[in-house]
Amino acid sequence: IKDPWFKVQALAAVARYNKEKAVKYCNEAIKISKTGSDHYQVAAVQSWVIAALAETGNIKEASNLLNKTLVDSQLILPNASKAEALYLLIQAAYKINAKSFSLVYETIQKEISGDQNWRCKRVVKNANNLLNKTLCPREFF
């Protein structure tokens, strides 16, 4: 697989189903994600890695990666693209714990809640629905 986006997703899936080597595969996926063509691709695809780490019980690693990725997401432009990345991240954060979910939720509220772009509005609405448990997060694998 040559494309970094799909290679990261594939490695995260392998990690998800190989708990003993999950961190190893995820570390490789993280390195590859940094070769994405823009800030959106680098940050958004980390969601699969975060989900894989969380689902294999590597909560500390998942939380650390989420925190780093949220910092990186600040560089994403336009806001519509940032919204899409944050929506993937909030769904991955849901798999870590409530604190991680709240961190991404607060970022969404701070960064994109006032934007009138339809993607931003949808992400704010869906984040609220996730918070209220009227919407389930996506499955990454």
OpenMM code with the backbone's topology and positions (N, CA, C; nanometers):
from openmm import Vec3, app, unit

residues = "ILE LYS ASP PRO TRP PHE LYS VAL GLN ALA LEU ALA ALA VAL ALA ARG TYR ASN LYS GLU LYS ALA VAL LYS TYR CYS ASN GLU ALA ILE LYS ILE SER LYS THR GLY SER ASP HIS TYR GLN VAL ALA ALA VAL GLN SER TRP VAL ILE ALA ALA LEU ALA GLU THR GLY ASN ILE LYS GLU ALA SER ASN LEU LEU ASN LYS THR LEU VAL ASP SER GLN LEU ILE LEU PRO ASN ALA SER LYS ALA GLU ALA LEU TYR LEU LEU ILE GLN ALA ALA TYR LYS ILE ASN ALA LYS SER PHE SER LEU VAL TYR GLU THR ILE GLN LYS GLU ILE SER GLY ASP GLN ASN TRP ARG CYS LYS ARG VAL VAL LYS ASN ALA ASN ASN LEU LEU ASN LYS THR LEU CYS PRO ARG GLU PHE PHE".split()
positions = [
    Vec3(0.0866, -0.1164, 0.0000),
    Vec3(0.0000, 0.0000, 0.0000),
    Vec3(0.0915, 0.1230, 0.0000),
    Vec3(0.0765, 0.2062, -0.1010),
    Vec3(0.1644, 0.3222, -0.1140),
    Vec3(0.1079, 0.4492, -0.0512),
    Vec3(-0.0217, 0.4703, -0.0610),
    Vec3(-0.0820, 0.5925, -0.0099),
    Vec3(-0.0774, 0.5928, 0.1431),
    Vec3(-0.0198, 0.6993, 0.2046),
    Vec3(-0.0081, 0.7024, 0.3511),
    Vec3(-0.1420, 0.6874, 0.4241),
    Vec3(-0.2484, 0.7490, 0.3721),
    Vec3(-0.3797, 0.7416, 0.4379),
    Vec3(-0.4235, 0.5962, 0.4555),
    Vec3(-0.4185, 0.5219, 0.3473),
    Vec3(-0.4652, 0.3831, 0.3512),
    Vec3(-0.3658, 0.2910, 0.4218),
    Vec3(-0.2382, 0.3230, 0.4134),
    Vec3(-0.1371, 0.2436, 0.4826),
    Vec3(-0.1535, 0.2567, 0.6346),
    Vec3(-0.1800, 0.3780, 0.6815),
    Vec3(-0.2029, 0.4000, 0.8248),
    Vec3(-0.3268, 0.3236, 0.8706),
    Vec3(-0.4344, 0.3323, 0.7926),
    Vec3(-0.5564, 0.2593, 0.8288),
    Vec3(-0.5305, 0.1091, 0.8345),
    Vec3(-0.4542, 0.0584, 0.7388),
    Vec3(-0.4242, -0.0858, 0.7355),
    Vec3(-0.3411, -0.1264, 0.8563),
    Vec3(-0.2388, -0.0489, 0.8884),
    Vec3(-0.1555, -0.0822, 1.0045),
    Vec3(-0.2359, -0.0738, 1.1342),
    Vec3(-0.3243, 0.0242, 1.1438),
    Vec3(-0.4088, 0.0351, 1.2626),
    Vec3(-0.5006, -0.0863, 1.2747),
    Vec3(-0.5515, -0.1338, 1.1629),
    Vec3(-0.6376, -0.2529, 1.1655),
    Vec3(-0.5580, -0.3756, 1.2086),
    Vec3(-0.4370, -0.3888, 1.1591),
    Vec3(-0.3506, -0.5007, 1.2010),
    Vec3(-0.3255, -0.4900, 1.3512),
    Vec3(-0.2967, -0.3689, 1.3989),
    Vec3(-0.2736, -0.3482, 1.5419),
    Vec3(-0.3973, -0.3854, 1.6227),
    Vec3(-0.5128, -0.3470, 1.5730),
    Vec3(-0.6384, -0.3729, 1.6440),
    Vec3(-0.6604, -0.5217, 1.6672),
    Vec3(-0.6154, -0.6023, 1.5729),
    Vec3(-0.6372, -0.7462, 1.5831),
    Vec3(-0.5118, -0.8227, 1.6241),
    Vec3(-0.4081, -0.7516, 1.6682),
    Vec3(-0.2856, -0.8148, 1.7166),
    Vec3(-0.2430, -0.7401, 1.8427),
    Vec3(-0.3135, -0.7661, 1.9511),
    Vec3(-0.2955, -0.6896, 2.0738),
    Vec3(-0.1524, -0.6921, 2.1264),
    Vec3(-0.0831, -0.8033, 2.1076),
    Vec3(0.0536, -0.8147, 2.1590),
    Vec3(0.1489, -0.7178, 2.0903),
    Vec3(0.1249, -0.6863, 1.9647),
    Vec3(0.2121, -0.5979, 1.8885),
    Vec3(0.1427, -0.4673, 1.8489),
    Vec3(0.0345, -0.4357, 1.9162),
    Vec3(-0.0451, -0.3179, 1.8787),
    Vec3(0.0368, -0.1895, 1.8830),
    Vec3(0.1115, -0.1687, 1.9894),
    Vec3(0.1880, -0.0445, 2.0018),
    Vec3(0.2934, -0.0366, 1.8923),
    Vec3(0.3562, -0.1472, 1.8612),
    Vec3(0.4577, -0.1491, 1.7554),
    Vec3(0.3962, -0.1077, 1.6212),
    Vec3(0.2846, -0.1694, 1.5857),
    Vec3(0.2193, -0.1354, 1.4586),
    Vec3(0.1682, 0.0083, 1.4594),
    Vec3(0.1178, 0.0534, 1.5713),
    Vec3(0.0667, 0.1902, 1.5794),
    Vec3(0.1800, 0.2921, 1.5689),
    Vec3(0.2940, 0.2622, 1.6286),
    Vec3(0.4084, 0.3532, 1.6158),
    Vec3(0.4524, 0.3650, 1.4700),
    Vec3(0.4487, 0.2561, 1.3980),
    Vec3(0.4810, 0.2598, 1.2552),
    Vec3(0.3766, 0.3421, 1.1795),
    Vec3(0.2502, 0.3239, 1.2153),
    Vec3(0.1423, 0.4000, 1.1506),
    Vec3(0.1580, 0.5497, 1.1769),
    Vec3(0.1981, 0.5859, 1.2968),
    Vec3(0.2175, 0.7267, 1.3313),
    Vec3(0.3263, 0.7877, 1.2439),
    Vec3(0.4366, 0.7168, 1.2274),
    Vec3(0.5454, 0.7659, 1.1414),
    Vec3(0.4960, 0.7876, 0.9986),
    Vec3(0.4208, 0.6933, 0.9484),
    Vec3(0.3710, 0.7026, 0.8106),
    Vec3(0.2697, 0.8154, 0.7966),
    Vec3(0.1873, 0.8350, 0.8981),
    Vec3(0.0848, 0.9405, 0.8903),
    Vec3(0.1478, 1.0768, 0.8690),
    Vec3(0.2672, 1.0959, 0.9194),
    Vec3(0.3337, 1.2260, 0.9075),
    Vec3(0.3784, 1.2564, 0.7653),
    Vec3(0.3661, 1.1580, 0.6771),
    Vec3(0.4000, 1.1814, 0.5361),
    Vec3(0.2769, 1.2193, 0.4537),
    Vec3(0.1646, 1.2405, 0.5203),
    Vec3(0.0431, 1.2827, 0.4508),
    Vec3(0.0650, 1.4134, 0.3768),
    Vec3(-0.0186, 1.4391, 0.2788),
    Vec3(0.0024, 1.5538, 0.1905),
    Vec3(-0.0391, 1.6885, 0.2506),
    Vec3(-0.1151, 1.6874, 0.3595),
    Vec3(-0.1540, 1.8134, 0.4226),
    Vec3(-0.1864, 1.7881, 0.5696),
    Vec3(-0.2119, 1.8966, 0.6423),
    Vec3(-0.2369, 1.8856, 0.7863),
    Vec3(-0.3617, 1.8025, 0.8167),
    Vec3(-0.4626, 1.8127, 0.7305),
    Vec3(-0.5833, 1.7321, 0.7504),
    Vec3(-0.5492, 1.5833, 0.7455),
    Vec3(-0.4799, 1.5422, 0.6409),
    Vec3(-0.4477, 1.3999, 0.6274),
    Vec3(-0.3636, 1.3493, 0.7434),
    Vec3(-0.2711, 1.4299, 0.7888),
    Vec3(-0.1851, 1.3882, 0.8993),
    Vec3(-0.2672, 1.3693, 1.0270),
    Vec3(-0.3526, 1.4660, 1.0587),
    Vec3(-0.4278, 1.4602, 1.1844),
    Vec3(-0.5459, 1.3642, 1.1784),
    Vec3(-0.6230, 1.3700, 1.0716),
    Vec3(-0.7468, 1.2907, 1.0655),
    Vec3(-0.7198, 1.1413, 1.0682),
    Vec3(-0.6190, 1.0963, 0.9966),
    Vec3(-0.5939, 0.9520, 0.9891),
    Vec3(-0.5432, 0.8959, 1.1223),
    Vec3(-0.4951, 0.9849, 1.2097),
    Vec3(-0.4527, 0.9400, 1.3424),
    Vec3(-0.5705, 0.8807, 1.4207),
    Vec3(-0.6918, 0.9141, 1.3806),
    Vec3(-0.8102, 0.8613, 1.4497),
    Vec3(-0.8117, 0.7093, 1.4504),
    Vec3(-0.7717, 0.6487, 1.3396),
    Vec3(-0.7687, 0.5024, 1.3332),
    Vec3(-0.6648, 0.4467, 1.4295),
    Vec3(-0.5532, 0.5147, 1.4413),
    Vec3(-0.4467, 0.4705, 1.5321),
    Vec3(-0.4925, 0.4857, 1.6770),
    Vec3(-0.5541, 0.5986, 1.7082),
    Vec3(-0.6057, 0.6220, 1.8434),
    Vec3(-0.7088, 0.5162, 1.8796),
    Vec3(-0.7994, 0.4878, 1.7872),
    Vec3(-0.9017, 0.3855, 1.8127),
    Vec3(-0.8373, 0.2487, 1.8348),
    Vec3(-0.7383, 0.2144, 1.7544),
    Vec3(-0.6715, 0.0847, 1.7692),
    Vec3(-0.6027, 0.0749, 1.9052),
    Vec3(-0.5341, 0.1814, 1.9442),
    Vec3(-0.4679, 0.1802, 2.0752),
    Vec3(-0.5700, 0.1653, 2.1877),
    Vec3(-0.6784, 0.2398, 2.1801),
    Vec3(-0.7815, 0.2326, 2.2844),
    Vec3(-0.8456, 0.0946, 2.2900),
    Vec3(-0.8766, 0.0396, 2.1743),
    Vec3(-0.9452, -0.0893, 2.1701),
    Vec3(-0.8550, -0.2056, 2.2133),
    Vec3(-0.7241, -0.1845, 2.2122),
    Vec3(-0.6319, -0.2894, 2.2576),
    Vec3(-0.5848, -0.2642, 2.4006),
    Vec3(-0.6483, -0.1688, 2.4685),
    Vec3(-0.6177, -0.1436, 2.6085),
    Vec3(-0.4987, -0.0533, 2.6336),
    Vec3(-0.4453, 0.0069, 2.5299),
    Vec3(-0.3313, 0.0976, 2.5440),
    Vec3(-0.3829, 0.2409, 2.5603),
    Vec3(-0.4500, 0.2630, 2.6716),
    Vec3(-0.5209, 0.3885, 2.6964),
    Vec3(-0.4247, 0.5059, 2.7088),
    Vec3(-0.3156, 0.4890, 2.7802),
    Vec3(-0.2192, 0.5982, 2.7965),
    Vec3(-0.1638, 0.6419, 2.6613),
    Vec3(-0.1271, 0.5458, 2.5785),
    Vec3(-0.0729, 0.5767, 2.4460),
    Vec3(-0.1788, 0.6447, 2.3590),
    Vec3(-0.3020, 0.5953, 2.3659),
    Vec3(-0.4113, 0.6549, 2.2881),
    Vec3(-0.4356, 0.7985, 2.3320),
    Vec3(-0.4371, 0.8215, 2.4613),
    Vec3(-0.4600, 0.9546, 2.5152),
    Vec3(-0.3472, 1.0508, 2.4765),
    Vec3(-0.2238, 1.0046, 2.4867),
    Vec3(-0.1096, 1.0887, 2.4483),
    Vec3(-0.1149, 1.1257, 2.3006),
    Vec3(-0.1463, 1.0278, 2.2165),
    Vec3(-0.1554, 1.0547, 2.0732),
    Vec3(-0.2700, 1.1506, 2.0434),
    Vec3(-0.3822, 1.1332, 2.1103),
    Vec3(-0.4947, 1.2252, 2.0913),
    Vec3(-0.4532, 1.3680, 2.1261),
    Vec3(-0.3854, 1.3854, 2.2371),
    Vec3(-0.3434, 1.5196, 2.2784),
    Vec3(-0.2505, 1.5826, 2.1743),
    Vec3(-0.1556, 1.5062, 2.1242),
    Vec3(-0.0641, 1.5576, 2.0225),
    Vec3(-0.1387, 1.5902, 1.8937),
    Vec3(-0.2319, 1.5059, 1.8578),
    Vec3(-0.3065, 1.5250, 1.7330),
    Vec3(-0.3979, 1.6473, 1.7418),
    Vec3(-0.4544, 1.6716, 1.8584),
    Vec3(-0.5367, 1.7921, 1.8751),
    Vec3(-0.4531, 1.9188, 1.8560),
    Vec3(-0.3312, 1.9168, 1.9032),
    Vec3(-0.2421, 2.0310, 1.8806),
    Vec3(-0.2168, 2.0459, 1.7306),
    Vec3(-0.1863, 1.9354, 1.6652),
    Vec3(-0.1601, 1.9388, 1.5210),
    Vec3(-0.2833, 1.9839, 1.4417),
    Vec3(-0.4009, 1.9519, 1.4907),
    Vec3(-0.5235, 1.9861, 1.4178),
    Vec3(-0.5444, 2.1371, 1.4088),
    Vec3(-0.4780, 2.2123, 1.4939),
    Vec3(-0.4901, 2.3583, 1.4899),
    Vec3(-0.4402, 2.4154, 1.3576),
    Vec3(-0.3554, 2.3403, 1.2879),
    Vec3(-0.2972, 2.3871, 1.1621),
    Vec3(-0.3865, 2.3605, 1.0404),
    Vec3(-0.4942, 2.2874, 1.0593),
    Vec3(-0.5800, 2.2494, 0.9462),
    Vec3(-0.6633, 2.3686, 0.9002),
    Vec3(-0.6576, 2.3932, 0.7727),
    Vec3(-0.7405, 2.4950, 0.7071),
    Vec3(-0.7976, 2.4349, 0.5800),
    Vec3(-0.9184, 2.4690, 0.5433),
    Vec3(-1.0129, 2.5593, 0.6073),
    Vec3(-1.0802, 2.4919, 0.7268),
    Vec3(-1.1672, 2.5684, 0.7950),
    Vec3(-1.2373, 2.5150, 0.9121),
    Vec3(-1.3227, 2.3931, 0.8786),
    Vec3(-1.3752, 2.3862, 0.7587),
    Vec3(-1.4560, 2.2695, 0.7203),
    Vec3(-1.3719, 2.1424, 0.7270),
    Vec3(-1.2481, 2.1502, 0.6837),
    Vec3(-1.1579, 2.0344, 0.6920),
    Vec3(-1.1214, 2.0054, 0.8371),
    Vec3(-1.0989, 2.1103, 0.9141),
    Vec3(-1.0694, 2.0918, 1.0571),
    Vec3(-1.1868, 2.0227, 1.1256),
    Vec3(-1.3088, 2.0637, 1.0890),
    Vec3(-1.4286, 2.0030, 1.1481),
    Vec3(-1.4330, 1.8533, 1.1199),
    Vec3(-1.4034, 1.8152, 0.9967),
    Vec3(-1.4053, 1.6724, 0.9611),
    Vec3(-1.3017, 1.5945, 1.0414),
    Vec3(-1.1827, 1.6514, 1.0562),
    Vec3(-1.0779, 1.5849, 1.1344),
    Vec3(-1.1206, 1.5731, 1.2806),
    Vec3(-1.1754, 1.6793, 1.3359),
    Vec3(-1.2186, 1.6759, 1.4757),
    Vec3(-1.3324, 1.5774, 1.4978),
    Vec3(-1.4166, 1.5612, 1.3970),
    Vec3(-1.5258, 1.4644, 1.4119),
    Vec3(-1.4720, 1.3212, 1.4171),
    Vec3(-1.3725, 1.2925, 1.3371),
    Vec3(-1.3087, 1.1610, 1.3469),
    Vec3(-1.2416, 1.1449, 1.4829),
    Vec3(-1.1754, 1.2490, 1.5285),
    Vec3(-1.1038, 1.2420, 1.6561),
    Vec3(-1.1976, 1.2262, 1.7750),
    Vec3(-1.3136, 1.2926, 1.7726),
    Vec3(-1.4050, 1.2781, 1.8868),
    Vec3(-1.4594, 1.1355, 1.8941),
    Vec3(-1.4774, 1.0739, 1.7783),
    Vec3(-1.5267, 0.9363, 1.7775),
    Vec3(-1.4191, 0.8392, 1.8271),
    Vec3(-1.2930, 0.8675, 1.7948),
    Vec3(-1.1845, 0.7859, 1.8483),
    Vec3(-1.1693, 0.8108, 1.9986),
    Vec3(-1.1832, 0.9362, 2.0395),
    Vec3(-1.1712, 0.9712, 2.1815),
    Vec3(-1.2783, 0.9025, 2.2651),
    Vec3(-1.3946, 0.8823, 2.2071),
    Vec3(-1.5048, 0.8129, 2.2749),
    Vec3(-1.4599, 0.6760, 2.3242),
    Vec3(-1.3664, 0.6146, 2.2503),
    Vec3(-1.3180, 0.4813, 2.2849),
    Vec3(-1.2151, 0.4846, 2.3977),
    Vec3(-1.1603, 0.6024, 2.4269),
    Vec3(-1.0589, 0.6133, 2.5331),
    Vec3(-1.1273, 0.6286, 2.6688),
    Vec3(-1.1901, 0.7431, 2.6891),
    Vec3(-1.2597, 0.7699, 2.8154),
    Vec3(-1.3355, 0.9025, 2.8048),
    Vec3(-1.4127, 0.9320, 2.9070),
    Vec3(-1.4959, 1.0529, 2.9065),
    Vec3(-1.4111, 1.1795, 2.9046),
    Vec3(-1.2985, 1.1790, 2.9724),
    Vec3(-1.2109, 1.2963, 2.9753),
    Vec3(-1.1599, 1.3284, 2.8346),
    Vec3(-1.1189, 1.2261, 2.7618),
    Vec3(-1.0701, 1.2463, 2.6251),
    Vec3(-1.1816, 1.2958, 2.5345),
    Vec3(-1.2987, 1.2365, 2.5491),
    Vec3(-1.4142, 1.2810, 2.4714),
    Vec3(-1.4415, 1.4287, 2.4987),
    Vec3(-1.4423, 1.4672, 2.6252),
    Vec3(-1.4696, 1.6066, 2.6627),
    Vec3(-1.3662, 1.7018, 2.6055),
    Vec3(-1.2421, 1.6597, 2.6032),
    Vec3(-1.1353, 1.7428, 2.5484),
    Vec3(-1.1607, 1.7752, 2.4009),
    Vec3(-1.1989, 1.6742, 2.3241),
    Vec3(-1.2264, 1.6987, 2.1816),
    Vec3(-1.3564, 1.7771, 2.1656),
    Vec3(-1.4543, 1.7455, 2.2472),
    Vec3(-1.5810, 1.8185, 2.2417),
    Vec3(-1.5578, 1.9679, 2.2648),
    Vec3(-1.4790, 2.0001, 2.3659),
    Vec3(-1.4484, 2.1401, 2.3955),
    Vec3(-1.3722, 2.2053, 2.2800),
    Vec3(-1.2843, 2.1306, 2.2164),
    Vec3(-1.2106, 2.1826, 2.1013),
    Vec3(-1.3056, 2.2143, 1.9866),
    Vec3(-1.4001, 2.1263, 1.9627),
    Vec3(-1.5005, 2.1505, 1.8578),
    Vec3(-1.5785, 2.2771, 1.8893),
    Vec3(-1.6225, 2.2909, 2.0131),
    Vec3(-1.7000, 2.4091, 2.0514),
    Vec3(-1.6175, 2.5366, 2.0347),
    Vec3(-1.4918, 2.5305, 2.0714),
    Vec3(-1.4040, 2.6477, 2.0643),
    Vec3(-1.3646, 2.6823, 1.9213),
    Vec3(-1.3326, 2.5805, 1.8430),
    Vec3(-1.2722, 2.6035, 1.7114),
    Vec3(-1.3713, 2.6237, 1.5975),
    Vec3(-1.4858, 2.5553, 1.6032),
    Vec3(-1.5721, 2.5586, 1.4838),
    Vec3(-1.7190, 2.5865, 1.5094),
    Vec3(-1.7592, 2.6008, 1.6360),
    Vec3(-1.9034, 2.6121, 1.6622),
    Vec3(-1.9674, 2.7362, 1.6010),
    Vec3(-1.8923, 2.8434, 1.5794),
    Vec3(-1.9507, 2.9628, 1.5213),
    Vec3(-1.9440, 2.9696, 1.3696),
    Vec3(-1.8765, 2.8731, 1.3090),
    Vec3(-1.8598, 2.8738, 1.1636),
    Vec3(-1.9906, 2.8331, 1.0967),
    Vec3(-2.0284, 2.9031, 0.9906),
    Vec3(-2.1553, 2.8769, 0.9223),
    Vec3(-2.1446, 2.7738, 0.8098),
    Vec3(-2.0261, 2.7224, 0.7852),
    Vec3(-2.0104, 2.6182, 0.6838),
    Vec3(-2.0940, 2.4964, 0.7229),
    Vec3(-2.1562, 2.4332, 0.6256),
    Vec3(-2.2454, 2.3207, 0.6541),
    Vec3(-2.1722, 2.2051, 0.7210),
    Vec3(-2.0461, 2.1832, 0.6859),
    Vec3(-1.9712, 2.0749, 0.7496),
    Vec3(-1.9481, 2.1062, 0.8978),
    Vec3(-1.9153, 2.2293, 0.9263),
    Vec3(-1.8946, 2.2695, 1.0652),
    Vec3(-2.0226, 2.2552, 1.1459),
    Vec3(-2.1329, 2.3001, 1.0891),
    Vec3(-2.2623, 2.2882, 1.1578),
    Vec3(-2.2966, 2.1411, 1.1851),
    Vec3(-2.2711, 2.0557, 1.0845),
    Vec3(-2.3006, 1.9130, 1.1015),
    Vec3(-2.2150, 1.8518, 1.2116),
    Vec3(-2.0884, 1.8861, 1.2157),
    Vec3(-1.9983, 1.8300, 1.3169),
    Vec3(-2.0387, 1.8771, 1.4566),
    Vec3(-2.0739, 2.0042, 1.4715),
    Vec3(-2.1183, 2.0545, 1.6017),
    Vec3(-2.2455, 1.9810, 1.6447),
    Vec3(-2.3393, 1.9658, 1.5528),
    Vec3(-2.4644, 1.8943, 1.5832),
    Vec3(-2.4361, 1.7490, 1.6218),
    Vec3(-2.3529, 1.6815, 1.5436),
    Vec3(-2.3234, 1.5409, 1.5724),
    Vec3(-2.2441, 1.5244, 1.7021),
    Vec3(-2.1561, 1.6178, 1.7318),
    Vec3(-2.0819, 1.6128, 1.8586),
    Vec3(-2.1787, 1.6256, 1.9761),
    Vec3(-2.2759, 1.7156, 1.9627),
    Vec3(-2.3787, 1.7288, 2.0673),
    Vec3(-2.4594, 1.6005, 2.0811),
    Vec3(-2.4910, 1.5380, 1.9691),
    Vec3(-2.5670, 1.4129, 1.9731),
    Vec3(-2.4851, 1.3000, 2.0356),
    Vec3(-2.3543, 1.2980, 2.0092),
    Vec3(-2.2678, 1.2000, 2.0758),
    Vec3(-2.2675, 1.2248, 2.2264),
    Vec3(-2.2561, 1.3504, 2.2653),
    Vec3(-2.2556, 1.3864, 2.4070),
    Vec3(-2.3855, 1.3435, 2.4744),
    Vec3(-2.4967, 1.3652, 2.4062),
    Vec3(-2.6284, 1.3310, 2.4619),
    Vec3(-2.6658, 1.1843, 2.4426),
    Vec3(-2.5759, 1.1099, 2.3797),
    Vec3(-2.5949, 0.9664, 2.3534),
    Vec3(-2.7170, 0.9377, 2.2656),
    Vec3(-2.7474, 1.0319, 2.1756),
    Vec3(-2.8519, 1.0080, 2.0765),
    Vec3(-2.7902, 0.9699, 1.9419),
    Vec3(-2.6581, 0.9598, 1.9396),
    Vec3(-2.5832, 0.9155, 1.8225),
    Vec3(-2.4675, 0.8304, 1.8715),
    Vec3(-2.4457, 0.7186, 1.8050),
    Vec3(-2.3346, 0.6307, 1.8411),
    Vec3(-2.2119, 0.6665, 1.7586),
    Vec3(-2.0927, 0.6536, 1.8178),
    Vec3(-1.9717, 0.6796, 1.7395),
    Vec3(-1.9516, 0.5717, 1.6353),
    Vec3(-1.8795, 0.6070, 1.5306),
    Vec3(-1.8499, 0.5123, 1.4230),
    Vec3(-1.7604, 0.4007, 1.4737),
    Vec3(-1.7659, 0.2922, 1.4046),
    Vec3(-1.6696, 0.1845, 1.4262),
    Vec3(-1.5563, 0.2041, 1.3257),
    Vec3(-1.4348, 0.1990, 1.3709),
    Vec3(-1.3211, 0.2182, 1.2819),
    Vec3(-1.2791, 0.0885, 1.2147),
    Vec3(-1.3132, -0.0236, 1.2784),
    Vec3(-1.2697, -0.1528, 1.2233),
    Vec3(-1.3868, -0.2470, 1.2089),
] * unit.nanometer
topology = app.Topology()
chain = topology.addChain("A")
for resn in residues:
    res = topology.addResidue(resn, chain)
    for name in ("N", "CA", "C"):
        topology.addAtom(name, app.Element.getBySymbol(name[0]), res)
